[in-house]
């Protein structure tokens, strides 16, 4: 049975999925936290970096951690254009809190850059991660970004990236490239039933009906 370990990197969460013999790092945090992330990975025989999406706060350390640990980077190909610039997929927000978060995010997008890399592995819907020692599979969750993915672990835990958010309260993603597909992805997560949801931002909660 796998366990989920949170690596808190400021207001962003990275996670290690591990089963005692193998581990997968999910997202890599901002550059200010690279030492913390690498040091934590060394405890869990991490064999893969899986990026839920390619915004800098989740992917900024991908290349350096890959080089430091000698492990591949996996992500969905539809987010590859974000490696060059996070501005390549526009974002919108629907409410006041979301617009505040959007304003901060866009300012950071303008001054932050992701060290260039090319993913070693392209992750697609229903891909299994057993090759890396973990009983988990990929769920496509477009909307926040075109290539957003989640990871379903042991049919018990679900790592949602930013397809859902818990910055202020548990909700659908406050920022989205495509609102309709974001809401459809949230419905997909609801349909998975009994899961503990781990967010890219915020504390875990039990799965629920995210769109009413």
N, CA, C and O of each residue as an XYZ file, in Angstrom:
848
protein
N       0.845     -1.193      0.000
C       0.000      0.000      0.000
C       0.883      1.247      0.000
O       1.839      1.348      0.769
N       0.555      2.163     -0.850
C       1.351      3.380     -0.965
C       0.991      4.390      0.124
O      -0.100      4.354      0.693
N       1.921      5.276      0.393
C       1.693      6.404      1.279
C       2.017      7.697      0.530
O       2.816      7.706     -0.406
N       1.381      8.783      0.961
C       1.583     10.096      0.353
C       2.281     10.988      1.370
O       1.816     11.134      2.501
N       3.398     11.583      0.965
C       4.151     12.497      1.827
C       4.152     13.879      1.189
O       4.571     14.054      0.044
N       3.682     14.840      1.944
C       3.646     16.222      1.457
C       5.001     16.889      1.683
O       5.613     16.736      2.740
N       5.455     17.627      0.677
C       6.615     18.515      0.836
C       6.071     19.929      0.657
O       5.741     20.336     -0.456
N       5.981     20.659      1.733
C       5.388     21.991      1.673
C       6.453     22.980      1.202
O       7.491     23.144      1.841
N       6.184     23.621      0.100
C       7.124     24.567     -0.508
C       6.446     25.932     -0.582
O       5.950     26.329     -1.637
N       6.428     26.638      0.528
C       5.679     27.884      0.582
C       4.196     27.582      0.460
O       3.659     26.788      1.232
N       3.529     28.206     -0.501
C       2.091     27.964     -0.674
C       1.806     26.883     -1.712
O       0.669     26.725     -2.155
N       2.838     26.146     -2.096
C       2.715     25.083     -3.090
C       3.072     23.750     -2.439
O       3.991     23.674     -1.623
N       2.344     22.711     -2.805
C       2.645     21.375     -2.311
C       3.274     20.521     -3.406
O       2.781     20.464     -4.532
N       4.370     19.861     -3.053
C       4.876     18.732     -3.827
C       4.575     17.483     -3.003
O       4.333     17.565     -1.798
N       4.592     16.345     -3.655
C       4.281     15.106     -2.949
C       5.223     13.997     -3.389
O       5.706     13.976     -4.522
N       5.471     13.082     -2.472
C       6.116     11.826     -2.821
C       5.122     10.705     -2.561
O       4.591     10.573     -1.458
N       4.880      9.903     -3.581
C       4.113      8.670     -3.450
C       5.137      7.561     -3.257
O       6.028      7.397     -4.091
N       5.031      6.797     -2.175
C       6.034      5.745     -1.955
C       5.381      4.524     -1.319
O       4.342      4.611     -0.664
N       6.035      3.377     -1.537
C       5.499      2.122     -1.005
C       6.536      1.346     -0.203
O       6.387      0.144      0.013
N       7.583      2.030      0.235
C       8.624      1.367      1.012
C       9.832      0.958      0.198
O      10.922      0.780      0.743
N       9.646      0.807     -1.111
C      10.777      0.428     -1.966
C      10.986      1.403     -3.122
O      12.108      1.564     -3.601
N       9.919      2.050     -3.569
C      10.008      2.976     -4.696
C       9.214      4.234     -4.390
O       8.320      4.238     -3.544
N       9.562      5.301     -5.098
C       8.839      6.554     -4.924
C       8.716      7.316     -6.224
O       9.513      7.128     -7.143
N       7.708      8.182     -6.303
C       7.506      9.112     -7.410
C       7.343     10.501     -6.815
O       6.562     10.693     -5.884
N       8.077     11.468     -7.348
C       7.915     12.856     -6.947
C       6.865     13.502     -7.840
O       6.977     13.472     -9.065
N       5.847     14.084     -7.221
C       4.793     14.760     -7.964
C       4.964     16.259     -7.772
O       4.762     16.791     -6.680
N       5.340     16.928     -8.855
C       5.641     18.360     -8.899
C       6.943     18.671     -8.144
O       7.416     17.874     -7.334
N       7.504     19.847     -8.433
C       8.870     20.113     -7.970
C       9.040     21.426     -7.229
O      10.125     21.697     -6.714
N       7.991     22.261     -7.157
C       8.080     23.491     -6.381
C       8.889     24.592     -7.051
O       9.397     24.444     -8.163
N       8.987     25.705     -6.324
C       9.754     26.855     -6.781
C      11.228     26.674     -6.451
O      11.589     25.867     -5.595
N      12.078     27.436     -7.142
C      13.528     27.257     -7.000
C      14.017     27.485     -5.583
O      15.036     26.919     -5.188
N      13.307     28.310     -4.799
C      13.735     28.583     -3.430
C      13.713     27.330     -2.557
O      14.340     27.304     -1.499
N      12.996     26.292     -2.991
C      12.813     25.097     -2.165
C      13.502     23.870     -2.746
O      13.230     22.749     -2.317
N      14.390     24.065     -3.716
C      14.957     22.901     -4.386
C      15.735     21.995     -3.438
O      15.660     20.772     -3.558
N      16.477     22.571     -2.501
C      17.245     21.752     -1.565
C      16.342     20.882     -0.714
O      16.641     19.710     -0.485
N      15.252     21.441     -0.247
C      14.299     20.688      0.579
C      13.710     19.529     -0.206
O      13.569     18.425      0.321
N      13.367     19.776     -1.461
C      12.748     18.724     -2.264
C      13.744     17.610     -2.552
O      13.413     16.434     -2.402
N      14.949     17.958     -2.960
C      15.959     16.933     -3.257
C      16.280     16.121     -2.015
O      16.351     14.894     -2.085
N      16.474     16.775     -0.891
C      16.797     16.053      0.348
C      15.692     15.077      0.722
O      15.979     13.973      1.184
N      14.433     15.462      0.533
C      13.321     14.572      0.864
C      13.273     13.392     -0.094
O      13.004     12.266      0.324
N      13.530     13.637     -1.371
C      13.506     12.557     -2.359
C      14.493     11.441     -2.020
O      14.231     10.270     -2.294
N      15.614     11.802     -1.430
C      16.676     10.823     -1.152
C      16.244      9.766     -0.146
O      16.858      8.702     -0.071
N      15.199     10.041      0.626
C      14.716      9.063      1.611
C      13.840      7.982      0.976
O      13.576      6.959      1.608
N      13.381      8.192     -0.271
C      12.303      7.352     -0.793
C      12.605      6.684     -2.132
O      11.677      6.233     -2.804
N      13.864      6.607     -2.539
C      14.224      5.935     -3.782
C      13.321      6.379     -4.936
O      12.699      5.562     -5.614
N      13.271      7.707     -5.137
C      12.392      8.280     -6.158
C      12.898      7.927     -7.554
O      14.077      8.111     -7.860
N      12.007      7.423     -8.392
C      12.368      6.933     -9.720
C      11.781      7.759    -10.861
O      12.121      7.535    -12.023
N      10.898      8.717    -10.544
C      10.237      9.494    -11.587
C       9.777     10.820    -11.014
O       9.325     10.889     -9.871
N       9.894     11.877    -11.813
C       9.222     13.157    -11.545
C       7.984     13.197    -12.429
O       8.088     13.100    -13.652
N       6.820     13.338    -11.819
C       5.571     13.475    -12.573
C       5.014     14.868    -12.331
O       4.699     15.221    -11.195
N       4.892     15.653    -13.374
C       4.383     17.017    -13.264
C       2.888     17.032    -13.556
O       2.453     16.582    -14.615
N       2.096     17.555    -12.605
C       0.660     17.657    -12.845
C       0.351     18.688    -13.913
O      -0.657     18.579    -14.611
N       1.204     19.682    -14.044
C       1.113     20.675    -15.113
C       2.404     21.488    -15.075
O       3.231     21.289    -14.185
N       2.586     22.395    -16.022
C       3.897     23.029    -16.192
C       3.920     24.498    -15.805
O       4.720     25.252    -16.358
N       3.081     24.933    -14.882
C       3.279     26.264    -14.322
C       4.530     26.263    -13.457
O       4.872     25.244    -12.857
N       5.217     27.406    -13.391
C       6.554     27.444    -12.793
C       6.562     26.990    -11.346
O       7.539     26.384    -10.904
N       5.490     27.268    -10.584
C       5.506     26.895     -9.171
C       5.427     25.390     -8.978
O       5.657     24.891     -7.877
N       5.105     24.672    -10.033
C       5.059     23.211     -9.981
C       6.209     22.561    -10.756
O       6.524     21.392    -10.535
N       6.826     23.309    -11.653
C       7.802     22.698    -12.571
C       9.161     23.381    -12.607
O      10.044     22.942    -13.344
N       9.354     24.439    -11.834
C      10.581     25.228    -11.957
C      11.841     24.416    -11.657
O      12.901     24.686    -12.223
N      11.734     23.432    -10.777
C      12.906     22.650    -10.377
C      13.059     21.339    -11.139
O      13.954     20.552    -10.833
N      12.205     21.094    -12.119
C      12.191     19.781    -12.763
C      13.549     19.394    -13.345
O      14.049     18.300    -13.081
N      14.146     20.282    -14.133
C      15.408     19.947    -14.796
C      16.521     19.694    -13.782
O      17.279     18.733    -13.915
N      16.616     20.547    -12.777
C      17.696     20.412    -11.801
C      17.534     19.165    -10.937
O      18.520     18.499    -10.621
N      16.310     18.849    -10.557
C      16.102     17.634     -9.756
C      16.354     16.395    -10.605
O      16.947     15.426    -10.131
N      15.911     16.421    -11.843
C      16.181     15.306    -12.752
C      17.679     15.053    -12.884
O      18.131     13.910    -12.825
N      18.447     16.129    -13.062
C      19.902     15.988    -13.169
C      20.521     15.512    -11.864
O      21.408     14.659    -11.870
N      20.057     16.060    -10.742
C      20.654     15.722     -9.444
C      20.407     14.266     -9.072
O      21.280     13.618     -8.494
N      19.233     13.747     -9.395
C      18.878     12.385     -8.983
C      18.982     11.369    -10.113
O      18.857     10.167     -9.880
N      19.211     11.845    -11.338
C      19.324     10.934    -12.470
C      18.028     10.205    -12.777
O      18.033      9.009    -13.070
N      16.902     10.940    -12.708
C      15.599     10.324    -12.946
C      14.858     11.088    -14.039
O      15.123     12.270    -14.261
N      13.925     10.415    -14.725
C      13.213     11.053    -15.844
C      12.098     11.980    -15.365
O      11.630     11.899    -14.230
N      11.696     12.858    -16.272
C      10.576     13.770    -16.058
C       9.423     13.322    -16.941
O       9.594     13.104    -18.140
N       8.242     13.188    -16.337
C       7.044     12.854    -17.095
C       6.010     13.955    -16.987
O       5.843     14.550    -15.922
N       5.314     14.232    -18.079
C       4.237     15.224    -18.094
C       3.417     15.009    -19.349
O       3.808     14.231    -20.219
N       2.294     15.683    -19.453
C       1.487     15.608    -20.663
C       2.025     16.571    -21.715
O       2.399     17.702    -21.403
N       2.059     16.117    -22.951
C       2.660     16.907    -24.030
C       1.933     18.229    -24.286
O       2.526     19.169    -24.818
N       0.647     18.307    -23.909
C      -0.113     19.529    -24.177
C       0.323     20.700    -23.304
O      -0.108     21.832    -23.526
N       1.169     20.440    -22.320
C       1.712     21.522    -21.499
C       3.144     21.884    -21.866
O       3.749     22.730    -21.208
N       3.696     21.264    -22.896
C       5.101     21.529    -23.235
C       5.325     22.988    -23.626
O       6.417     23.516    -23.415
N       4.313     23.652    -24.192
C       4.518     25.053    -24.569
C       4.653     25.969    -23.350
O       5.112     27.104    -23.479
N       4.261     25.492    -22.180
C       4.420     26.295    -20.965
C       5.848     26.305    -20.451
O       6.214     27.175    -19.660
N       6.662     25.351    -20.886
C       8.058     25.332    -20.453
C       8.777     26.569    -20.988
O       9.593     27.166    -20.286
N       8.480     26.950    -22.217
C       9.094     28.149    -22.795
C       8.564     29.414    -22.123
O       9.330     30.339    -21.853
N       7.269     29.459    -21.855
C       6.667     30.616    -21.194
C       5.320     30.223    -20.615
O       4.480     29.656    -21.315
N       5.110     30.524    -19.341
C       3.809     30.240    -18.734
C       2.705     31.114    -19.315
O       1.525     30.854    -19.081
N       3.067     32.133    -20.059
C       2.072     32.983    -20.716
C       1.502     32.363    -21.986
O       0.593     32.930    -22.593
N       2.017     31.214    -22.396
C       1.572     30.609    -23.656
C       0.172     30.012    -23.584
O      -0.425     29.708    -24.617
N      -0.355     29.843    -22.379
C      -1.750     29.461    -22.228
C      -2.402     30.497    -21.313
O      -2.064     30.588    -20.133
N      -3.322     31.265    -21.851
C      -3.952     32.337    -21.084
C      -4.740     31.767    -19.908
O      -5.188     30.622    -19.945
N      -4.904     32.578    -18.864
C      -5.671     32.188    -17.689
C      -6.765     33.211    -17.419
O      -6.607     34.400    -17.694
N      -7.871     32.728    -16.879
C      -8.974     33.583    -16.455
C      -9.409     33.168    -15.064
O      -9.011     32.115    -14.564
N     -10.228     34.004    -14.443
C     -10.780     33.719    -13.121
C     -12.209     34.229    -13.078
O     -12.566     35.172    -13.784
N     -13.036     33.586    -12.229
C     -14.465     33.902    -12.238
C     -14.923     34.770    -11.087
O     -15.981     35.391    -11.177
N     -14.150     34.836     -9.990
C     -14.623     35.584     -8.830
C     -13.508     36.481     -8.299
O     -12.391     36.470     -8.816
N     -13.820     37.253     -7.269
C     -12.871     38.249     -6.759
C     -11.600     37.594     -6.244
O     -10.501     38.033     -6.580
N     -11.734     36.542     -5.429
C     -10.539     35.873     -4.912
C      -9.701     35.308     -6.052
O      -8.475     35.414     -6.048
N     -10.374     34.708     -7.021
C      -9.656     34.161     -8.162
C      -8.918     35.234     -8.933
O      -7.800     35.008     -9.395
N      -9.528     36.396     -9.078
C      -8.881     37.484     -9.820
C      -7.672     38.040     -9.064
O      -6.706     38.490     -9.678
N      -7.730     38.008     -7.733
C      -6.555     38.408     -6.949
C      -5.425     37.414     -7.174
O      -4.285     37.806     -7.423
N      -5.744     36.122     -7.085
C      -4.735     35.083     -7.326
C      -4.194     35.180     -8.749
O      -2.995     35.016     -8.975
N      -5.077     35.446     -9.701
C      -4.650     35.583    -11.096
C      -3.685     36.737    -11.259
O      -2.672     36.595    -11.944
N      -3.970     37.875    -10.650
C      -3.086     39.032    -10.763
C      -1.693     38.723    -10.235
O      -0.693     39.068    -10.866
N      -1.628     38.069     -9.072
C      -0.332     37.689     -8.500
C       0.381     36.703     -9.416
O       1.582     36.830     -9.659
N      -0.353     35.730     -9.921
C       0.244     34.704    -10.779
C       0.820     35.309    -12.052
O       1.931     34.966    -12.457
N       0.073     36.205    -12.682
C       0.556     36.802    -13.928
C       1.806     37.642    -13.709
O       2.694     37.672    -14.562
N       1.879     38.323    -12.574
C       3.090     39.078    -12.256
C       4.281     38.142    -12.116
O       5.376     38.441    -12.591
N       4.060     37.004    -11.457
C       5.153     36.041    -11.301
C       5.524     35.417    -12.637
O       6.705     35.194    -12.904
N       4.534     35.129    -13.486
C       4.826     34.576    -14.801
C       5.766     35.497    -15.581
O       6.592     35.030    -16.365
N       5.636     36.811    -15.361
C       6.409     37.767    -16.149
C       7.870     37.838    -15.709
O       8.715     38.327    -16.459
N       8.176     37.362    -14.515
C       9.553     37.479    -14.010
C      10.206     36.128    -13.726
O      11.409     36.068    -13.473
N       9.430     35.041    -13.764
C       9.992     33.714    -13.495
C      10.119     32.954    -14.811
O       9.348     33.172    -15.745
N      11.090     32.070    -14.871
C      11.241     31.212    -16.041
C      11.614     29.811    -15.580
O      12.232     29.628    -14.531
N      11.233     28.840    -16.373
C      11.535     27.439    -16.074
C      12.799     27.039    -16.812
O      12.849     27.156    -18.037
N      13.829     26.569    -16.103
C      15.005     26.059    -16.814
C      14.578     25.018    -17.844
O      13.827     24.093    -17.536
N      15.061     25.180    -19.054
C      14.562     24.394    -20.176
C      14.795     22.901    -19.987
O      15.851     22.477    -19.517
N      13.808     22.127    -20.356
C      13.942     20.675    -20.385
C      12.954     20.131    -21.400
O      12.009     20.816    -21.792
N      13.174     18.920    -21.815
C      12.226     18.189    -22.644
C      11.804     16.966    -21.845
O      12.663     16.220    -21.375
N      10.504     16.740    -21.679
C      10.091     15.578    -20.884
C      10.612     14.274    -21.484
O      10.614     14.086    -22.700
N      11.048     13.391    -20.610
C      11.526     12.078    -21.044
C      10.365     11.140    -21.335
O      10.478     10.229    -22.155
N       9.245     11.372    -20.654
C       8.081     10.498    -20.752
C       6.850     11.371    -20.929
O       6.672     12.346    -20.199
N       6.002     11.034    -21.887
C       4.740     11.735    -22.075
C       3.636     10.932    -21.390
O       3.411      9.764    -21.707
N       2.959     11.571    -20.455
C       1.945     10.903    -19.647
C       0.555     11.203    -20.199
O       0.201     12.358    -20.438
N      -0.227     10.137    -20.397
C      -1.553     10.261    -20.987
C      -2.604      9.598    -20.096
O      -2.287      8.841    -19.180
N      -3.836      9.904    -20.392
C      -4.945      9.363    -19.616
C      -4.861      7.846    -19.518
O      -4.706      7.149    -20.521
N      -4.966      7.349    -18.282
C      -4.984      5.920    -17.949
C      -3.613      5.249    -18.046
O      -3.530      4.030    -17.892
N      -2.545      5.993    -18.293
C      -1.206      5.396    -18.196
C      -0.971      4.910    -16.774
O      -1.318      5.586    -15.806
N      -0.376      3.727    -16.662
C      -0.094      3.166    -15.343
C       1.354      3.445    -14.969
O       2.222      3.506    -15.840
N       1.620      3.614    -13.672
C       2.960      3.941    -13.191
C       3.644      2.761    -12.512
O       4.602      2.944    -11.761
N       3.155      1.549    -12.772
C       3.749      0.365    -12.145
C       5.201      0.163    -12.564
O       5.979     -0.450    -11.833
N       5.566      0.669    -13.728
C       6.961      0.587    -14.177
C       7.897      1.258    -13.185
O       9.074      0.905    -13.102
N       7.383      2.218    -12.437
C       8.185      2.956    -11.463
C       7.915      2.486    -10.033
O       8.277      3.155     -9.066
N       7.268      1.317     -9.920
C       7.099      0.678     -8.621
C       5.893      1.121     -7.832
O       5.762      0.753     -6.664
N       4.994      1.909     -8.432
C       3.860      2.469     -7.702
C       2.546      2.054     -8.385
O       2.414      2.140     -9.606
N       1.585      1.606     -7.576
C       0.264      1.252     -8.094
C      -0.564      2.528     -8.232
O      -1.300      2.910     -7.322
N      -0.433      3.165     -9.362
C      -1.120      4.439     -9.607
C      -1.274      4.616    -11.103
O      -0.522      4.046    -11.893
N      -2.267      5.421    -11.484
C      -2.403      5.714    -12.912
C      -2.813      7.156    -13.125
O      -3.318      7.829    -12.226
N      -2.579      7.603    -14.343
C      -2.774      8.997    -14.730
C      -4.221      9.231    -15.147
O      -4.833      8.402    -15.821
N      -4.753     10.376    -14.732
C      -6.076     10.822    -15.156
C      -5.913     12.182    -15.838
O      -5.377     13.116    -15.242
N      -6.367     12.291    -17.066
C      -6.304     13.567    -17.785
C      -7.325     14.537    -17.204
O      -8.495     14.193    -17.037
N      -6.866     15.771    -16.892
C      -7.725     16.774    -16.250
C      -7.550     18.144    -16.905
O      -7.181     19.095    -16.216
N      -7.796     18.278    -18.185
C      -7.590     19.571    -18.834
C      -8.534     20.630    -18.282
O      -9.604     20.329    -17.751
N      -8.106     21.869    -18.424
C      -8.934     22.994    -18.007
C      -8.112     24.069    -17.332
O      -8.050     25.197    -17.819
N      -7.473     23.734    -16.205
C      -6.542     24.689    -15.597
C      -5.443     24.998    -16.600
O      -5.124     26.161    -16.848
N      -4.869     23.955    -17.170
C      -4.033     24.050    -18.369
C      -4.491     22.949    -19.318
O      -5.231     22.046    -18.926
N      -4.046     23.033    -20.565
C      -4.453     22.017    -21.543
C      -3.960     20.628    -21.169
O      -4.625     19.630    -21.450
N      -2.798     20.564    -20.535
C      -2.184     19.271    -20.248
C      -2.211     18.866    -18.792
O      -1.434     18.004    -18.382
N      -3.088     19.466    -17.997
C      -3.160     19.102    -16.580
C      -3.545     17.636    -16.414
O      -4.396     17.113    -17.133
N      -2.895     16.984    -15.445
C      -3.196     15.590    -15.126
C      -3.314     15.440    -13.613
O      -2.835     16.278    -12.848
N      -3.960     14.357    -13.203
C      -3.967     13.941    -11.808
C      -3.431     12.532    -11.705
O      -3.214     11.869    -12.720
N      -3.215     12.072    -10.490
C      -2.681     10.729    -10.263
C      -3.557     10.024     -9.234
O      -3.707     10.485     -8.103
N      -4.133      8.897     -9.648
C      -4.969      8.080     -8.766
C      -4.112      6.970     -8.175
O      -3.522      6.171     -8.902
N      -4.052      6.931     -6.849
C      -3.135      6.026     -6.150
C      -3.938      5.021     -5.334
O      -4.696      5.394     -4.440
N      -3.761      3.736     -5.654
C      -4.408      2.647     -4.906
C      -5.927      2.801     -4.815
O      -6.551      2.231     -3.921
N      -6.524      3.559     -5.724
C      -7.961      3.845     -5.678
C      -8.376      4.375     -4.302
O      -9.480      4.117     -3.821
N      -7.455      5.122     -3.685
C      -7.666      5.628     -2.333
C      -7.286      7.098     -2.211
O      -7.963      7.869     -1.530
N      -6.198      7.480     -2.876
C      -5.696      8.855     -2.829
C      -5.704      9.433     -4.241
O      -5.436      8.727     -5.214
N      -6.011     10.707     -4.340
C      -5.989     11.346     -5.655
C      -5.238     12.661     -5.574
O      -5.616     13.556     -4.818
N      -4.165     12.776     -6.360
C      -3.357     13.990     -6.419
C      -3.842     14.806     -7.604
O      -3.671     14.411     -8.757
N      -4.450     15.953     -7.305
C      -5.202     16.694     -8.309
C      -4.436     17.837     -8.940
O      -4.947     18.469     -9.865
N      -3.215     18.133     -8.470
C      -2.529     19.309     -8.992
C      -3.375     20.547     -8.757
O      -3.860     20.765     -7.646
N      -3.557     21.361     -9.789
C      -4.393     22.555     -9.675
C      -5.736     22.391    -10.384
O      -6.429     23.376    -10.637
N      -6.107     21.142    -10.707
C      -7.438     20.915    -11.266
C      -8.518     21.229    -10.240
O      -9.649     21.563    -10.596
N      -8.158     21.119     -8.955
C      -8.956     21.595     -7.825
C      -8.017     22.414     -6.953
O      -6.799     22.261     -7.046
N      -8.560     23.275     -6.113
C      -7.718     24.109     -5.251
C      -8.313     24.222     -3.851
O      -9.527     24.132     -3.668
N      -7.444     24.418     -2.872
C      -7.865     24.654     -1.495
C      -7.045     25.790     -0.891
O      -6.604     25.708      0.255
N      -6.846     26.854     -1.674
C      -6.090     28.004     -1.168
C      -6.822     28.692     -0.014
O      -6.230     29.012      1.016
N      -8.115     28.909     -0.212
C      -8.949     29.574      0.792
C     -10.036     28.632      1.300
O     -10.409     28.677      2.473
N     -10.533     27.792      0.423
C     -11.549     26.794      0.731
C     -11.521     25.787     -0.424
O     -11.090     26.132     -1.524
N     -11.970     24.554     -0.194
C     -11.922     23.547     -1.258
C     -12.900     23.896     -2.383
O     -14.086     24.121     -2.141
N     -12.388     23.936     -3.601
C     -13.220     24.365     -4.726
C     -12.626     23.858     -6.037
O     -11.528     23.301     -6.060
N     -13.354     24.055     -7.114
C     -12.791     23.850     -8.440
C     -11.653     24.853     -8.637
O     -11.489     25.780     -7.844
N     -10.888     24.662     -9.675
C      -9.734     25.534     -9.882
C     -10.175     26.994    -10.013
O     -11.096     27.316    -10.764
N      -9.496     27.867     -9.265
C      -9.825     29.290     -9.301
C      -9.308     29.951    -10.568
O      -9.786     31.019    -10.951
N      -8.338     29.327    -11.220
C      -7.752     29.842    -12.457
C      -7.899     28.776    -13.530
O      -7.747     27.585    -13.257
N      -8.191     29.200    -14.738
C      -8.398     28.201    -15.773
C      -8.079     28.788    -17.144
O      -8.297     29.966    -17.425
N      -7.552     27.899    -17.979
C      -7.356     28.226    -19.395
C      -8.653     28.007    -20.162
O      -8.961     28.746    -21.097
N      -9.405     26.997    -19.768
C     -10.691     26.710    -20.405
C     -11.675     26.316    -19.313
O     -11.549     25.247    -18.714
N     -12.658     27.179    -19.051
C     -13.571     26.957    -17.931
C     -14.422     25.701    -18.118
O     -14.614     24.947    -17.164
N     -14.925     25.466    -19.305
C     -15.801     24.310    -19.516
C     -15.069     22.999    -19.263
O     -15.597     22.105    -18.602
N     -13.848     22.887    -19.792
C     -13.116     21.643    -19.578
C     -12.639     21.524    -18.134
O     -12.529     20.413    -17.615
N     -12.353     22.654    -17.473
C     -12.006     22.622    -16.055
C     -13.153     22.043    -15.235
O     -12.933     21.204    -14.362
N     -14.379     22.490    -15.514
C     -15.536     21.986    -14.778
C     -15.786     20.512    -15.093
O     -16.160     19.747    -14.204
N     -15.585     20.113    -16.330
C     -15.750     18.704    -16.684
C     -14.707     17.841    -15.965
O     -15.012     16.728    -15.538
N     -13.497     18.344    -15.833
C     -12.465     17.605    -15.100
C     -12.828     17.478    -13.628
O     -12.594     16.435    -13.017
N     -13.400     18.534    -13.055
C     -13.840     18.468    -11.659
C     -14.940     17.417    -11.493
O     -14.955     16.682    -10.506
N     -15.854     17.348    -12.452
C     -16.899     16.316    -12.401
C     -16.283     14.919    -12.492
O     -16.739     13.988    -11.829
N     -15.250     14.783    -13.314
C     -14.577     13.488    -13.450
C     -13.997     13.046    -12.103
O     -14.098     11.878    -11.729
N     -13.390     13.989    -11.384
C     -12.839     13.653    -10.065
C     -13.958     13.234     -9.123
O     -13.813     12.250     -8.397
N     -15.070     13.959     -9.118
C     -16.206     13.587     -8.262
C     -16.665     12.164     -8.543
O     -16.995     11.416     -7.622
N     -16.686     11.793     -9.824
C     -17.199     10.476    -10.211
C     -16.315      9.333     -9.740
O     -16.733      8.175     -9.777
N     -15.102      9.639     -9.298
C     -14.190      8.602     -8.831
C     -14.553      8.092     -7.442
O     -14.037      7.066     -6.997
N     -15.441      8.807     -6.759
C     -15.944      8.303     -5.490
C     -15.003      8.536     -4.327
O     -14.361      9.583     -4.239
N     -14.920      7.580     -3.450
C     -14.227      7.722     -2.168
C     -12.719      7.849     -2.371
O     -12.030      6.860     -2.620
N     -12.229      9.051     -2.263
C     -10.804      9.349     -2.370
C     -10.457     10.472     -1.394
O     -11.303     11.306     -1.070
N      -9.217     10.486     -0.932
C      -8.680     11.683     -0.283
C      -8.003     12.502     -1.365
O      -7.134     12.005     -2.081
N      -8.406     13.765     -1.482
C      -7.893     14.649     -2.527
C      -6.722     15.450     -1.984
O      -6.837     16.123     -0.960
N      -5.589     15.373     -2.683
C      -4.395     16.153     -2.352
C      -4.234     17.240     -3.407
O      -4.154     16.963     -4.604
N      -4.188     18.477     -2.939
C      -4.171     19.638     -3.818
C      -2.750     20.155     -4.047
O      -1.852     19.924     -3.237
N      -2.566     20.858     -5.166
C      -1.329     21.602     -5.360
C      -1.203     22.775     -4.408
O      -0.098     23.236     -4.120
N      -2.337     23.256     -3.921
C      -2.371     24.367     -2.968
C      -3.409     24.045     -1.906
O      -4.600     23.965     -2.208
N      -2.969     23.858     -0.659
C      -3.915     23.645      0.428
C      -3.897     22.240      0.999
O      -3.201     21.355      0.502
N      -4.673     22.055      2.047
C      -4.708     20.792      2.785
C      -5.640     19.788      2.111
O      -6.576     20.173      1.409
N      -5.376     18.492      2.330
C      -6.237     17.469      1.711
C      -7.631     17.433      2.328
O      -7.822     17.763      3.499
N      -8.593     17.026      1.516
C      -9.975     16.836      1.969
C     -10.526     15.585      1.281
O      -9.909     15.055      0.358
N     -11.693     15.119      1.737
C     -12.353     14.011      1.087
C     -13.018     14.480     -0.208
O     -13.467     15.621     -0.318
N     -13.070     13.586     -1.170
C     -13.716     13.884     -2.438
C     -15.191     14.224     -2.224
O     -15.808     13.778     -1.256
N     -15.748     15.023     -3.141
C     -17.144     15.439     -3.033
C     -17.637     15.828     -4.417
O     -16.920     15.693     -5.409
N     -18.862     16.310     -4.468
C     -19.389     16.879     -5.704
C     -18.825     18.294     -5.856
O     -19.229     19.213     -5.143
N     -17.896     18.454     -6.783
C     -17.196     19.733     -6.928
C     -17.982     20.729     -7.751
O     -17.775     21.936     -7.626
N     -18.879     20.246     -8.588
C     -19.687     21.139     -9.422
C     -21.148     20.871     -9.086
O     -21.620     19.743     -9.221
N     -21.863     21.899     -8.652
C     -23.264     21.721     -8.262
C     -24.185     22.434     -9.247
O     -25.406     22.399     -9.087
